Amino acid sequence: MARFSVRELAAPTWPDFARFFEKRPPTWSGCWCIAFHMKPCESPGKAAQNRAYKERLVRADQSHAALVYDGTDVVGWCQFGPPAELPSRMRGYGKLELAQPDWRITCLFVDRDRRREGIAKAALSGALRIIAAKGGGTVDGYPISIPRGKPYSSSFLWSGTESMFA
């Protein structure tokens, strides 16, 4: 992990994030990782609409993430935020929470060509460092439990694995 650096997604790092997502269309059908920002009754739009929405959120400081860099290139990321910022009822929300956490970790994404290099772990660690710098508190994640010996596509590990969170 030492070879990677982590920076927070913000207006100055938006161009790097945009290049990362534009390099691999249509990442989850052009999601731009906005689904978690939407209320249960809302649904994502087309890729261009999602990109514009995500950029508005980032510039308004309403979308948070840890961007993992290898040199000047973003190679992965971890989205996080307070529940009010990430209200989606996707996978696990509400089923596990006894009380609202201060923060949620919702999505990790690693460049397909760079998987199994520790980038997701660097992104998760970076997100936790950024959260601590913002005052910390309780952090919920919704990782996947992969049965030992069972094949599982890394394309569906966007919420991380239990072993990584442990």
Helices and strands as residue ranges (DSSP letters): E 5-8, G 11-13, H 14-22, G 27-29, G 35-37, H 47-59, E 64-70, E 73-81, E 103-110, G 112-114, H 119-133, E 139-141, G 154-156, H 162-165
